[in-house]
Amino acid sequence: MGCERFDIGVRDATTGQMMNREWSAAEVLQNTPWHKRMNAQGNDVYIRPAEQERHGLG
């Protein structure tokens, strides 16, 4: 069983500030070039199943 929603986090390499979003699986795949660009710029990129998916409450 796959996940439908994902938590996306990007930590700015300069400020340490986190940007958090929740995206669908399709949005995660569609934005892969953006994730790669953010990571190449030194930012940390985090992707995990959304909270409701991790607890099976969806």
C-alpha positions, 0 to 999 in steps of 0.5 A: 500500500503506497502513500497518498500524501507526503510531508516535504521539508526544505531547510535553508542552508543559510538561515536554517529556516524550515519550509514545510509543505504537504504534497500528493504523490503526484506533486512530489514526482512532478517537483523532483527537479525542484527538490534536486535544485534545492539540494544542489544549493546546499539546502536539506530536503526531507520527504516522508509520509504525511502524519496521517499516513504514518499512523494509518488514520487516513 
